[in-house]
Amino acid sequence: MLTIEQLASFKAAYEMNSYSAAGRMINKDRATVREHVIGLEIDIGKTLFTVKGKRLEPSPAAIQLYSKAKHIIKQVADFEHSARMMYDTDLTELTILHETVLPTAFLCAIEQSIASRYQGLKLRLLHKNRLESLRLLEEGEAHFAILANQGQAFPNEKVEVTYLGVSLFSAYAHPSSSLFLNPAVSLLDLTEEMQFVSENIDVLPLNAMKHSNSHCVVSNTDLIVELLQYGGWSALNRLDAARYEKAGWVKELPLKELTRPYSVGIAFFQTYALQSNQTITDIKQLIVSQAKDYLTEKGHFC
């Protein structure tokens, strides 16, 4: 029967063209590597290497089998890593809910930091509205939610709230918009144009970012940007808008009455039931740390 040790020795010998070098590569002695390779040759009935001087030359059979052996070894390593992580963390899947008020770059940083530290952990980053997010948290269907902080106490004792910072917003329109005919735009000018409002922005109480008499509520920022080419304006997250502005899709409106961007407070929600899980605690700290790079500490709140 073939063994992982045989495949590992074969792979190392193939890559190093030497039993001695292969042994150093996988922390085995030369004799053990050679024994494993010979055992594999006996099992499959094929010669894998010929010795020319001090160099191993792979046979046609070895050339054909190498990629398969390499793949199997990687699969076994991935399995072992996942199994160890399950034992250490008791966590195989992590669900994080979020609103569109978060900068996309912040979400990407969260994914990258978790993926690099917890390989094999299935991460679900799901866009949900506030009510659904809190319901899923309470029911144990999600681990975290990162939402707009509406400045109110949480309605029950099940959820812990950690303030992360603020997300900055400014007004944008398509570069061809008639709003840019004036060197400075007033809030009165905005009232006469269609405003495309993010679904998550629309539900914020006393929202100072809603100025227009006509609104179209849209759940997807990409769609808002597409719609702007037909007219109107929108309050967009500045970090996300920078990418669209660079591509020529939007341009920031020079508003006369505003001297600084609007801000939406961002908070981190977690059920108290998960506080005893060390992995959950560590991941929370990763997210809080990432927030410092993408959210500001204070701003002009809407």
N, C-alpha and C positions, 0 to 999 in steps of 0.2 A: 504494500500500500504506500502511495506517495505521501510524503510529509512536507509540512511547511519548511522545516529545517533543510530538507533536500532542495526545495525550490529556492530558498534564500541563498544557499551555498552555490547553486548553479547560476543564479542571477549575478552574484558577486564575482564568481570566476569569469563569467562572460564579460562583465564590465571592466574587470581589472586585468584580464588575460594572464592571471597568475594565481596559483593556489595560496601563496604566501600573502600577497596583497589583498586577496579576497578575504583571507582570515582576519587581517587587520581591519578591514572594512566592516565586518560583522562581529568583531570581537570573538573570533574562534581561532584555534590553532590550525596550521596548514594541514595536518593529518586529518583533522575532523572534517574540514571542507572537502578534501580529496575523497574521504570515505563517503560523504554524502553524495558527491557527484557520481562516484562509481556505483553506489546503491541505486541512484536514479537511472543510470544507464542500464543496469540489470533489470530494473522494473519495467522500463519502456522498450528494452531490446534494441537500443540504438546507441551508437557512439556519439558522445557530445563534444569531446575535445580531442585533438591530437597535440602532442608536445613537440614543439620545434625549438630546440635550444632551451631557453628558460621561459619561453612564451607559449601560452595556450592558444591554439587556433580552433575556433568554433566550427563544428561540422554543419552541413546543410540542415540537419535535424535541430541542432542548437539554435541556428539562426531563426528557424521557423517557430520554435517554442519559446524563445526569449520574451517576446512581447506578452505572451499569455502568462508566463510565470511572473513577470513584472506586475501585470494587472492583478493577478491573484494575491500576491504579497501585499499590494496596496489595499485591496479589499479587506484582507485580514487585519491589517494595521488600523484601518478605519473602523472595523467592527470592534476591535479591542479598545480603541479610544472612546467610542460611543458607549461601550459597556462599562468602562471605568467611570465615565462621566455620569451615567445613570446611577451607578453605585454611590458616587461621591455627592451628587446633587439631588437625586430623586426627581429630576426634571428633564423631560425629553422634548417639551414644547413650551414656548413662551409666547403669549399673546399680549401685544401692546396696542391699545386703541388711541387714536389721535384725531384732531380736527385739522381743517385746512389752514388755520391761523398759524400753524407751525411752519418754520422755514423748511423746505425740502432738504437743504443741506444738513440741517440738524438731524432729521430722520435718517439720512444716509450715514451720518457719523455714528448714530446709535447702532445701526445695523452692522457697520464695519467693526466697531469696538466689541460688540457681543460676538460676532462671527469669529473674530480672531482669538478670543479668549475661550469661547465655548463651542469648539468645532463639533459638528454633529447635532447641535441643538437646533430644532426647527423653530424658526422665528416667524411670527405672523404679525405684520404691521398693517392694521386695518383702519380705514377711515370710517368713523361713526359719528353721529351727532351726539350732543351732550347727554340727553336723556337715555339714549340707548347705551352709551358707554357706561354710565353710572349703574344702569340696571344690570348689565353684563358683569360688572365688577361685583356687585352685591350677590349675584347668583353664582359666583365662582367660575364664570365662563371666560374671564380675562384676568390677567395678572396685574397690569398697569393701565392707566389712562392718562394721557397728557392733553389737557384741555385748557380753554380760556378760563381764567379766574374771574368769576363774576362778582367778586367782593362780597360773598355771602357765606354764612356758615353752612357746612354740609348738613343735609337733612337727617342723618342718623349717625349712630355711633360706630358703624362698621368700617368706615373709610377714613384713612389718614391722608391729609393734604399737605404737600410740601411746595412752597412757592419757588419757582425756578427763575423768573425774570420777565422781561417784556419783549414782545415781538413788534417791530416797528413797521408802520404802514404809511404810504403816501398815495396821492392820487395820480393815476396814469390814464393815458388815452393813446390811440394809434397816432403815429407821427403825422398822418395826413388829416387829423381831426381839425375841424374849424375852430376848436378851442384855442389852438396855437396861433390864430391870427392876431390875438392881442398879446402884448409882451408880458402881461400879468393877468391871471384868471381870478375872478372873484367867486365867492361861494354862491352868489346869486346866479352867475353864469352856469354853474354846475346844476342848479335846480331846473334849468330848462333843457337839460340833456338826459337821455336814458342812463341810469346807473346800473351796472351789473354788480350784484352783491353776492359774495360768497354765502352759502347756506349757513355756515357757522358764524359769520359776521352778522347776519340778519337777526339772529336770536339774541344778540347781546343787548341788555337793557340800556336805555338812554344812550343809544349809539350815536356819537357825534360824527361818525364817518358816513352816515346816511344823509345826504343833502338834497338829492333829486326828488322831484315830484313824481317821477316814473321809475319804477324799480323792476328789475328782472333778477330773480334769485336763482343762482347756479351753484351746483355742488362741486364743480370741477374747475380748477384755476386755468388749466389749459384751454378749456372751452371758453372761459371768460376772455382770455387773450385772443382767441379766434374771433369772437363776436365783436371785439373792439374795432376790428378793421371795417365794420359797417357803421361805426359811429358810437357815441356814448363814452362813458368813462368808468373807472373802477378804482377802488382802494385796494392796493395789492401790497403784500409783504415785500419789503424793500430788498431782502436778500434774494427772493425768487424773481422779483421784477428786474433785478440787475441782469439776470441771464437773458430775459426776454428783450430788455433794452439793448443789450449788446448785439442781439440778433436782428434788431430793427423792427421788432413787433410792437413795442410800446415806447412811450416817452413820458417822463415825469412832468406833470402840470405845475407851472409856477404860480402857486396860490398866494394871493396878496395877504390874506388874513392870517395865514399860518406861518410861523417862524421855525417850527420843528415838526417832525413826523408825529402822527398819532401812534399810540402804543396800546397793545392788548396784553394784559397780564397773563402769564402762562403758569399753570400749576400741575403738579404731579400727584396723581391719585392712586392709592394702594389700599387694599383691605388689611385691617389689623391682623386677620387670621394668618397672613403670610409673613409676619414680622419675624417669626422664629426660624424661617428658612434662610440659611446663610447665603445660599446662591442668589436668592431673590434680593437679599440685602446688598450683596456685592454688585449685582446688575443695576440696582437702583443708584448706587454710588457712581457707577459708570455714566449713567444718564445725567445725574446731577452735575458731574464733572464736565460732560460734553456741553451742557446748557450754558456754561460760562463763556464758551467760544461763539455761541450763536444767538444768545439772548442778552439784552442789556439789563442793567440793574434797575433802572427807573426811566420814566418818560412822561409824555403828555397823554394821560389816559382818556380813552373815549368812554 
